[in-house]
């Protein structure tokens, strides 16, 4: 059972999302929160697997709340809910530790599958949208030292991740198995101190490994 908390400052939206997800046999809605501070408090209390997080909220917004959640002893996966796929705040949420994002008007099935995806430890990112987000908001002052500890093959894998390639695409391109790709991805995350592939994309740009326009 996937345990979730739904966070949105609009009562109709959070209750609607909760109602939709409660119909899924493998998803349990533990609590609803109207702001970021309540989200952090409730998460500490009920320890959900996934937090569906609105961004623009009064008081503690979704970005700040996500940062606080990532500092908990047992941080949940955060799935950002946004009205616009190019909302500048989505990029900040990914940097803060969110595992991906969904539009609030996504079809019911897409919402449930999104929850399942991030609960399984994967990221929910449309490669093209993510590249546009990163290229639009990434820090232009690159810092190559952030990836100095990577091996040559790990660097190749990181560059492929930044292009939006899946493990199944990376493996034949580099003439290695998918299991080996997974091993390299895990090493990249560990060595660079990042949480997931979403942050790996940001790292690839901010380290100068990939430049805007290279991700196609």
Backbone as CSV, one residue per row, in Angstrom:
resi,resn,N_x,N_y,N_z,CA_x,CA_y,CA_z,C_x,C_y,C_z
1,UNK,0.833,-1.199,0.000,0.000,0.000,0.000,0.873,1.257,0.000
2,UNK,0.591,2.173,-0.900,1.326,3.435,-0.987,0.604,4.475,-0.148
3,UNK,1.278,4.999,0.829,0.674,5.947,1.767,1.046,7.367,1.348
4,UNK,0.041,8.241,1.237,0.306,9.576,0.719,-0.300,10.673,1.588
5,UNK,0.267,11.875,1.422,-0.285,13.105,1.983,-0.483,14.069,0.822
6,UNK,-1.641,14.717,0.771,-1.952,15.658,-0.297,-1.886,17.083,0.253
7,UNK,-1.111,17.942,-0.414,-0.912,19.315,0.064,-1.329,20.306,-1.014
8,UNK,-2.323,21.136,-0.711,-2.753,22.185,-1.630,-3.556,23.205,-0.840
9,UNK,-3.325,24.483,-1.121,-4.032,25.501,-0.343,-5.486,25.687,-0.781
10,UNK,-5.867,25.081,-1.879,-7.253,25.148,-2.330,-7.988,23.871,-1.917
11,UNK,-8.975,24.034,-1.051,-9.673,22.896,-0.482,-10.275,21.991,-1.548
12,UNK,-10.879,22.574,-2.555,-11.532,21.782,-3.592,-10.532,20.899,-4.325
13,UNK,-9.348,21.448,-4.589,-8.339,20.683,-5.320,-7.787,19.544,-4.473
14,UNK,-7.405,19.847,-3.241,-6.804,18.789,-2.410,-7.817,17.687,-2.104
15,UNK,-9.075,18.060,-1.881,-10.082,17.040,-1.603,-10.420,16.248,-2.867
16,UNK,-10.380,16.925,-4.002,-10.634,16.230,-5.256,-9.546,15.213,-5.573
17,UNK,-8.282,15.623,-5.379,-7.154,14.711,-5.607,-7.230,13.531,-4.649
18,UNK,-7.546,13.825,-3.395,-7.649,12.763,-2.398,-8.757,11.778,-2.763
19,UNK,-9.871,12.290,-3.232,-10.996,11.431,-3.607,-10.623,10.527,-4.782
20,UNK,-9.928,11.109,-5.761,-9.517,10.323,-6.928,-8.566,9.205,-6.527
21,UNK,-7.556,9.545,-5.734,-6.545,8.555,-5.371,-7.074,7.524,-4.384
22,UNK,-8.065,7.893,-3.585,-8.641,6.949,-2.628,-9.372,5.809,-3.326
23,UNK,-9.696,5.999,-4.594,-10.372,4.960,-5.361,-9.415,3.870,-5.827
24,UNK,-8.121,4.147,-5.709,-7.116,3.158,-6.114,-6.881,2.162,-4.991
25,UNK,-6.868,0.899,-5.326,-6.761,-0.145,-4.300,-5.411,-0.188,-3.601
26,UNK,-4.371,0.376,-4.252,-3.022,0.305,-3.683,-2.550,1.638,-3.113
27,UNK,-3.459,2.617,-3.014,-3.083,3.942,-2.508,-3.968,4.317,-1.323
28,UNK,-3.335,4.771,-0.254,-4.064,5.197,0.940,-3.728,6.658,1.248
29,UNK,-4.750,7.502,1.318,-4.559,8.909,1.662,-4.566,9.037,3.183
30,UNK,-3.430,9.432,3.733,-3.287,9.510,5.191,-3.765,10.839,5.751
31,UNK,-3.503,11.924,5.008,-3.830,13.247,5.540,-3.841,14.275,4.420
32,UNK,-4.503,15.400,4.693,-4.544,16.537,3.775,-3.966,17.745,4.494
33,UNK,-3.222,18.570,3.760,-2.631,19.768,4.358,-2.887,20.959,3.459
34,UNK,-3.106,22.126,4.069,-3.439,23.338,3.322,-2.238,24.258,3.116
35,UNK,-1.087,23.930,3.727,0.102,24.767,3.558,1.349,23.945,3.854
36,UNK,2.484,24.542,3.563,3.736,23.817,3.710,4.067,23.417,5.126
37,UNK,3.809,24.295,6.077,4.126,23.992,7.465,3.310,22.805,7.966
38,UNK,2.027,22.792,7.626,1.178,21.662,8.014,1.662,20.379,7.342
39,UNK,2.138,20.508,6.107,2.633,19.344,5.375,3.824,18.714,6.088
40,UNK,4.740,19.551,6.549,5.911,19.036,7.256,5.504,18.375,8.569
41,UNK,4.633,19.032,9.305,4.183,18.494,10.594,3.473,17.153,10.413
42,UNK,2.562,17.086,9.449,1.813,15.855,9.204,2.731,14.733,8.708
43,UNK,3.689,15.093,7.877,4.622,14.086,7.360,5.446,13.481,8.485
44,UNK,5.877,14.307,9.414,6.617,13.798,10.568,5.762,12.847,11.392
45,UNK,4.474,13.130,11.446,3.574,12.324,12.270,3.197,10.997,11.615
46,UNK,2.838,11.035,10.326,2.295,9.827,9.690,3.278,9.108,8.770
47,UNK,4.384,9.769,8.416,5.453,9.171,7.611,4.932,8.516,6.329
48,UNK,4.421,9.327,5.410,3.920,8.788,4.138,5.055,8.382,3.208
49,UNK,4.706,7.626,2.194,5.681,7.266,1.161,5.837,8.404,0.157
50,UNK,4.721,9.077,-0.127,4.707,10.131,-1.138,3.934,11.338,-0.620
51,UNK,4.457,12.531,-0.902,3.736,13.769,-0.618,3.462,14.453,-1.948
52,UNK,2.188,14.695,-2.246,1.813,15.469,-3.422,1.798,16.928,-3.000
53,UNK,2.703,17.706,-3.551,2.979,19.041,-3.026,2.619,20.156,-4.004
54,UNK,1.723,21.032,-3.575,1.464,22.264,-4.318,2.668,23.184,-4.108
55,UNK,2.887,24.122,-5.001,4.033,25.011,-4.878,3.647,26.353,-4.275
56,UNK,2.682,27.000,-4.873,2.343,28.358,-4.451,1.305,28.320,-3.328
57,UNK,1.793,28.499,-2.117,0.930,28.473,-0.938,1.348,29.586,0.006
58,UNK,0.430,30.100,0.800,0.788,31.147,1.771,1.664,30.584,2.876
59,UNK,2.442,31.454,3.498,3.321,30.986,4.570,4.484,30.220,3.989
60,UNK,4.648,28.986,4.410,5.720,28.120,3.916,5.289,27.517,2.583
61,UNK,5.958,27.923,1.495,5.536,27.423,0.186,6.049,26.004,-0.056
62,UNK,5.664,25.453,-1.202,5.999,24.071,-1.493,7.479,23.793,-1.642
63,UNK,8.227,24.784,-2.113,9.670,24.605,-2.280,10.357,24.509,-0.921
64,UNK,10.053,25.463,-0.055,10.642,25.445,1.287,10.212,24.205,2.051
65,UNK,8.960,23.815,1.878,8.459,22.616,2.563,9.186,21.366,2.064
66,UNK,9.435,21.308,0.764,10.157,20.166,0.196,11.565,20.076,0.774
67,UNK,12.238,21.212,0.898,13.578,21.208,1.494,13.534,20.650,2.915
68,UNK,12.545,21.070,3.682,12.427,20.574,5.062,12.148,19.068,5.079
69,UNK,11.303,18.615,4.154,11.000,17.184,4.112,12.240,16.364,3.783
70,UNK,13.097,16.891,2.911,14.313,16.166,2.533,15.289,16.038,3.701
71,UNK,15.134,16.884,4.708,16.025,16.839,5.870,15.495,15.955,6.997
72,UNK,14.326,15.370,6.795,13.782,14.467,7.808,14.579,13.167,7.829
73,UNK,14.569,12.459,8.945,15.288,11.180,9.020,14.813,10.175,7.971
74,UNK,13.521,10.201,7.672,12.955,9.302,6.664,12.160,10.144,5.657
75,UNK,12.839,10.822,4.754,12.147,11.734,3.831,11.242,10.980,2.858
76,UNK,10.085,11.527,2.569,9.198,10.910,1.586,9.626,11.299,0.177
77,UNK,9.028,10.667,-0.799,9.182,11.127,-2.173,8.188,12.264,-2.365
78,UNK,8.616,13.326,-3.023,7.744,14.472,-3.239,7.398,14.574,-4.720
79,UNK,6.111,14.628,-4.994,5.618,14.810,-6.353,4.935,16.169,-6.415
80,UNK,5.502,17.070,-7.196,4.996,18.437,-7.267,3.782,18.514,-8.186
81,UNK,2.773,19.235,-7.743,1.587,19.496,-8.553,1.621,20.942,-8.993
82,UNK,1.509,21.172,-10.278,1.599,22.534,-10.792,0.547,22.784,-11.862
83,UNK,0.248,24.038,-12.060,-0.737,24.422,-13.071,-0.086,24.550,-14.438
84,UNK,1.192,24.891,-14.475,1.888,25.104,-15.733,3.144,24.245,-15.795
85,UNK,3.357,23.590,-16.946,4.515,22.702,-17.059,5.832,23.456,-17.083
86,UNK,5.805,24.760,-17.335,7.037,25.544,-17.339,7.063,26.552,-16.200
87,UNK,6.331,26.279,-15.168,6.355,27.133,-13.984,7.787,27.176,-13.460
88,UNK,8.338,28.387,-13.321,9.733,28.510,-12.887,9.968,27.860,-11.529
89,UNK,8.922,27.779,-10.726,9.088,27.203,-9.402,9.267,25.692,-9.437
90,UNK,8.836,25.063,-10.517,9.022,23.621,-10.639,10.506,23.284,-10.624
91,UNK,11.296,24.100,-11.306,12.741,23.877,-11.343,13.329,23.954,-9.935
92,UNK,12.910,24.953,-9.172,13.405,25.096,-7.805,12.983,23.914,-6.942
93,UNK,11.791,23.398,-7.188,11.312,22.247,-6.423,12.145,21.006,-6.718
94,UNK,12.520,20.837,-7.982,13.372,19.704,-8.347,14.733,19.826,-7.671
95,UNK,15.287,21.031,-7.672,16.567,21.243,-6.994,16.444,20.982,-5.495
96,UNK,15.266,21.260,-4.949,15.057,21.066,-3.514,14.911,19.598,-3.152
97,UNK,14.653,18.744,-4.141,14.565,17.320,-3.858,13.319,16.618,-4.354
98,UNK,12.428,17.336,-5.033,11.224,16.702,-5.564,11.604,15.667,-6.627
99,UNK,10.828,14.599,-6.691,11.124,13.517,-7.627,10.469,13.708,-8.987
100,UNK,9.740,14.790,-9.148,9.113,15.039,-10.431,7.905,15.923,-10.272
101,UNK,7.156,16.076,-11.351,5.998,16.944,-11.280,4.888,16.460,-12.206
102,UNK,3.679,16.865,-11.880,2.494,16.578,-12.681,1.645,17.837,-12.782
103,UNK,0.950,17.975,-13.890,-0.010,19.058,-13.996,-1.255,18.701,-13.189
104,UNK,-1.850,19.697,-12.589,-3.034,19.451,-11.763,-4.208,18.931,-12.579
105,UNK,-4.215,19.210,-13.868,-5.318,18.734,-14.694,-4.983,17.434,-15.425
106,UNK,-3.980,16.724,-14.923,-3.612,15.441,-15.525,-4.773,14.458,-15.391
107,UNK,-4.935,13.556,-16.354,-5.992,12.549,-16.264,-5.855,11.715,-14.997
108,UNK,-6.976,11.167,-14.541,-6.981,10.394,-13.303,-5.931,9.282,-13.309
109,UNK,-5.854,8.547,-14.398,-4.901,7.444,-14.471,-3.467,7.918,-14.389
110,UNK,-3.189,9.066,-14.992,-1.835,9.622,-14.961,-1.443,10.021,-13.548
111,UNK,-2.390,10.535,-12.789,-2.123,10.933,-11.414,-1.743,9.718,-10.569
112,UNK,-2.517,8.663,-10.684,-2.239,7.449,-9.905,-0.914,6.819,-10.317
113,UNK,-0.659,6.779,-11.625,0.597,6.201,-12.088,1.785,7.041,-11.650
114,UNK,1.580,8.367,-11.584,2.648,9.231,-11.107,3.010,8.930,-9.672
115,UNK,2.013,8.716,-8.846,2.250,8.363,-7.447,3.010,7.041,-7.365
116,UNK,2.599,6.080,-8.157,3.264,4.764,-8.133,4.715,4.879,-8.606
117,UNK,4.934,5.704,-9.598,6.288,5.868,-10.149,7.255,6.414,-9.107
118,UNK,6.883,7.504,-8.448,7.809,8.094,-7.475,7.897,7.230,-6.209
119,UNK,6.820,6.526,-5.867,6.859,5.636,-4.701,7.854,4.509,-4.912
120,UNK,8.058,4.134,-6.176,8.999,3.060,-6.507,10.429,3.571,-6.587
121,UNK,10.617,4.864,-6.320,11.963,5.417,-6.328,12.404,5.961,-7.661
122,UNK,11.475,6.032,-8.625,11.802,6.581,-9.932,11.454,8.066,-9.970
123,UNK,11.852,8.729,-11.037,11.495,10.131,-11.207,10.394,10.258,-12.249
124,UNK,9.570,11.257,-12.083,8.483,11.493,-13.020,8.770,12.800,-13.746
125,UNK,9.487,12.670,-14.846,9.928,13.855,-15.585,9.751,13.624,-17.073
126,UNK,9.093,14.538,-17.730,9.059,14.514,-19.174,10.393,15.085,-19.656
127,UNK,11.193,14.306,-20.390,12.534,14.775,-20.757,12.557,16.128,-21.446
128,UNK,11.650,16.337,-22.407,11.663,17.598,-23.134,11.300,18.765,-22.235
129,UNK,10.272,18.586,-21.417,9.858,19.655,-20.510,10.958,19.933,-19.500
130,UNK,11.570,18.868,-18.991,12.618,19.034,-17.989,13.812,19.787,-18.561
131,UNK,14.198,19.465,-19.779,15.315,20.187,-20.400,14.999,21.668,-20.538
132,UNK,13.759,21.964,-20.944,13.393,23.369,-21.100,13.439,24.090,-19.755
133,UNK,12.981,23.404,-18.731,13.022,23.987,-17.391,14.455,24.266,-16.970
134,UNK,15.316,23.261,-17.140,16.704,23.394,-16.710,17.412,24.479,-17.510
135,UNK,17.249,24.448,-18.828,17.959,25.401,-19.673,17.499,26.827,-19.424
136,UNK,16.285,26.960,-18.938,15.741,28.288,-18.689,16.213,28.859,-17.356
137,UNK,16.421,27.994,-16.379,16.654,28.486,-15.026,17.993,28.063,-14.411
138,UNK,18.765,27.239,-15.115,20.001,26.738,-14.534,20.979,27.891,-14.280
139,UNK,21.782,27.721,-13.247,22.831,28.684,-12.923,23.888,28.666,-14.029
140,UNK,24.103,29.793,-14.671,25.022,29.838,-15.804,26.490,29.779,-15.391
141,UNK,26.805,30.021,-14.125,28.198,29.944,-13.671,28.492,28.494,-13.310
142,UNK,29.125,27.777,-14.240,29.337,26.343,-14.073,30.428,26.042,-13.046
143,UNK,30.337,24.858,-12.455,31.296,24.417,-11.444,31.695,22.979,-11.737
144,UNK,32.714,22.772,-12.586,33.137,21.423,-12.983,33.597,20.558,-11.812
145,UNK,33.998,21.171,-10.707,34.526,20.404,-9.583,33.481,19.458,-9.002
146,UNK,32.209,19.724,-9.259,31.143,18.912,-8.685,31.130,17.499,-9.267
147,UNK,31.757,17.297,-10.433,31.737,15.961,-11.033,33.149,15.398,-11.217
148,UNK,34.120,16.001,-10.541,35.504,15.554,-10.705,35.721,14.123,-10.237
149,UNK,34.910,13.663,-9.282,35.108,12.319,-8.744,34.525,11.213,-9.590
150,UNK,33.872,11.544,-10.689,33.251,10.534,-11.539,34.271,9.910,-12.491
151,UNK,34.066,8.634,-12.779,34.901,7.979,-13.782,34.436,8.420,-15.169
152,UNK,35.221,8.072,-16.176,34.845,8.427,-17.534,33.501,7.847,-17.934
153,UNK,33.255,6.587,-17.590,31.993,5.955,-17.946,30.825,6.574,-17.171
154,UNK,31.058,6.890,-15.909,30.007,7.541,-15.122,29.657,8.913,-15.699
155,UNK,30.657,9.598,-16.199,30.425,10.903,-16.826,29.587,10.742,-18.085
156,UNK,29.856,9.690,-18.848,29.069,9.424,-20.050,27.612,9.148,-19.687
157,UNK,27.413,8.383,-18.632,26.060,8.048,-18.194,25.333,9.314,-17.723
158,UNK,26.030,10.157,-16.986,25.419,11.396,-16.511,24.996,12.270,-17.687
159,UNK,25.825,12.344,-18.695,25.482,13.154,-19.871,24.247,12.592,-20.569
160,UNK,24.143,11.270,-20.606,22.977,10.634,-21.223,21.711,10.891,-20.413
161,UNK,21.845,10.873,-19.091,20.704,11.181,-18.229,20.201,12.585,-18.507
162,UNK,21.141,13.513,-18.674,20.773,14.908,-18.936,20.034,15.053,-20.260
163,UNK,20.255,14.125,-21.175,19.552,14.150,-22.455,18.158,13.545,-22.344
164,UNK,17.842,13.009,-21.158,16.531,12.423,-20.964,16.466,10.954,-21.327
165,UNK,17.622,10.315,-21.510,17.634,8.911,-21.890,17.306,8.015,-20.703
166,UNK,16.560,6.964,-20.956,16.267,5.956,-19.939,17.426,4.972,-19.868
167,UNK,17.426,4.123,-18.849,18.470,3.106,-18.744,18.456,2.176,-19.953
168,UNK,17.242,1.887,-20.454,17.115,0.998,-21.608,17.715,1.615,-22.867
169,UNK,17.737,2.936,-22.938,18.341,3.623,-24.084,19.842,3.769,-23.908
170,UNK,20.267,4.038,-22.676,21.687,4.236,-22.403,22.490,2.957,-22.623
171,UNK,21.937,1.826,-22.192,22.677,0.555,-22.226,23.234,0.218,-23.613
172,UNK,22.410,0.119,-24.656,22.971,-0.231,-25.973,23.858,0.857,-26.555
173,UNK,23.556,2.120,-26.211,24.359,3.224,-26.738,25.788,3.157,-26.220
174,UNK,25.948,2.680,-24.981,27.288,2.589,-24.379,27.821,1.155,-24.376
175,UNK,27.056,0.238,-24.997,27.467,-1.158,-25.111,27.666,-1.811,-23.736
176,UNK,26.727,-1.531,-22.822,26.750,-2.138,-21.500,25.341,-2.615,-21.169
177,UNK,25.201,-3.403,-20.112,23.891,-3.924,-19.727,23.111,-2.882,-18.933
178,UNK,21.798,-3.073,-18.840,20.993,-2.170,-18.029,21.397,-2.252,-16.565
179,UNK,21.778,-3.429,-16.107,22.216,-3.585,-14.721,23.457,-2.748,-14.458
180,UNK,24.355,-2.708,-15.434,25.571,-1.893,-15.290,25.219,-0.406,-15.289
181,UNK,24.250,-0.026,-16.111,23.804,1.371,-16.116,23.284,1.743,-14.738
182,UNK,22.469,0.883,-14.150,21.921,1.143,-12.817,23.032,1.313,-11.786
183,UNK,24.078,0.499,-11.928,25.209,0.598,-11.007,25.901,1.950,-11.157
184,UNK,26.084,2.391,-12.401,26.717,3.689,-12.649,25.847,4.830,-12.122
185,UNK,24.536,4.733,-12.334,23.631,5.777,-11.849,23.717,5.877,-10.334
186,UNK,23.704,4.729,-9.660,23.802,4.728,-8.198,25.111,5.365,-7.740
187,UNK,26.203,5.078,-8.456,27.504,5.660,-8.106,27.507,7.168,-8.311
188,UNK,26.863,7.636,-9.379,26.783,9.074,-9.648,26.046,9.783,-8.522
189,UNK,24.903,9.232,-8.131,24.114,9.844,-7.066,24.910,9.886,-5.765
190,UNK,25.590,8.785,-5.457,26.349,8.705,-4.197,27.528,9.678,-4.204
191,UNK,28.321,9.657,-5.250,29.525,10.490,-5.304,29.194,11.987,-5.330
192,UNK,28.101,12.330,-5.980,27.760,13.753,-6.144,26.817,14.248,-5.065
193,UNK,26.389,13.343,-4.185,25.527,13.753,-3.085,24.171,14.260,-3.535
194,UNK,23.619,13.632,-4.570,22.311,14.028,-5.073,21.323,12.889,-4.885
195,UNK,20.035,13.236,-4.950,18.986,12.290,-4.569,18.537,11.386,-5.707
196,UNK,18.383,11.940,-6.899,17.784,11.152,-7.974,18.163,11.708,-9.341
197,UNK,17.566,11.147,-10.380,17.898,11.537,-11.748,17.510,12.984,-12.040
198,UNK,16.466,13.456,-11.383,16.051,14.844,-11.600,17.182,15.787,-11.220
199,UNK,17.777,15.561,-10.059,18.879,16.413,-9.635,20.134,16.146,-10.459
200,UNK,20.238,14.930,-11.021,21.379,14.622,-11.883,21.332,15.475,-13.149
201,UNK,20.129,15.713,-13.674,19.994,16.566,-14.857,20.478,17.978,-14.545
202,UNK,20.048,18.497,-13.406,20.474,19.833,-12.992,21.995,19.876,-12.832
203,UNK,22.553,18.858,-12.194,24.002,18.797,-11.977,24.763,18.813,-13.295
204,UNK,24.274,18.064,-14.276,24.968,17.994,-15.560,25.077,19.366,-16.209
205,UNK,24.032,20.175,-16.066,24.059,21.528,-16.629,24.917,22.457,-15.776
206,UNK,24.746,22.405,-14.464,25.451,23.348,-13.602,26.953,23.052,-13.517
207,UNK,27.341,21.840,-13.840,28.772,21.518,-13.850,29.412,21.835,-15.197
208,UNK,28.589,22.173,-16.181,29.111,22.472,-17.506,29.275,21.260,-18.383
209,UNK,28.894,20.077,-17.893,29.010,18.862,-18.701,28.094,18.933,-19.926
210,UNK,26.926,19.499,-19.729,25.966,19.697,-20.812,25.630,21.176,-20.862
211,UNK,25.527,21.717,-22.057,25.175,23.120,-22.224,23.803,23.225,-22.860
212,UNK,23.103,24.326,-22.598,21.790,24.514,-23.219,21.846,24.268,-24.718
213,UNK,20.907,23.428,-25.180,20.872,23.077,-26.598,21.479,21.727,-26.876
214,UNK,22.226,21.157,-25.888,22.848,19.855,-26.088,21.905,18.702,-25.776
215,UNK,20.781,19.007,-25.130,19.932,17.934,-24.611,19.015,17.293,-25.619
216,UNK,19.020,17.735,-26.865,18.091,17.192,-27.846,18.509,15.793,-28.255
